Amino acid sequence: MIPITGHTKLTCLLGSPVAHSISPMMHNTSFSALGLDYVYLCFDINEQTLGDAVKALKTMGVKGFNLTMPNKTKILEYLDELSPAAKCIGAVNTVENKDGKLIGHNTDGIGFMRSVKEHGIDVTGKTITLMGIGGAATAICAQAALDNVGEIHIFARSTSRYLPRIREVIQKLSALSSCKITVFDHNDTTALKHSLEQSTLFVNATSVGMAPNTDTCILEDSSLLRKDLAVADIIYNPWETKLLKMAKEKGCIAFNGYSMLLYQGAEAFKIWTGQEMPVELVRETLGK
């Protein structure tokens, strides 16, 4: 570990709760490995205390910080500029302090798309089926469109309170990307079957299947899967969801959200330091 000095640059996570976060281990391991005089800490900050915290961090000249729940949208009130993806999504998980100007980024989608490439899947010009319209799903949708995916078929519950937001995101993306994005009802099994037949990648970006409800699955009919369809589940607790087990039995390339987690952190690391995070070292340190 690099000793903290009078020159040490501060980076941190603002959220509530944050005690469970693996981000300090990821970033501090990387700072030490690369000999960077940085430190990463966690602060329990909620929507009520966020404004004061941001003002203080800006005054102190921090290099940057991450946001987790419940602060990813509230932070927009305190930023000077947004990246294209963050502007589309309307949520920020990484802030860069650039000479006193606070610039908001959303690295979740970048992390996911990098994990897709890691598994040897090329989705350029192809079709993706995406389940969900929450924060993670929206970030994935936006970055996939910006990364030149051909079509995205989104399946969401007709009662979801996020429907107006995803429609707004789609409208914004239409000015930045040629990707065709269509929203279908979650219960439209005919549309889902047709979508999966066309798709290169199927993504569960909902919490269905997450511990402790490990017996649930976003896809009830395993016959809709085929060997040349890649399957991603952003859940990593449990490590292998029911959906991923089903996909592997069909011979699909199947992976969880752990790489997405690492790579979204790696993108934040690069924004702050200009250097690549030693991801494999971080994996080894975390034992995953």
Summary of the structure (lengths in Angstrom):
residues: 288
radius of gyration: 19.2
end to end distance: 21.1
largest distance: 62.3
contacts: 968
relative contact order: 0.14
helix: 39%
strand: 20%
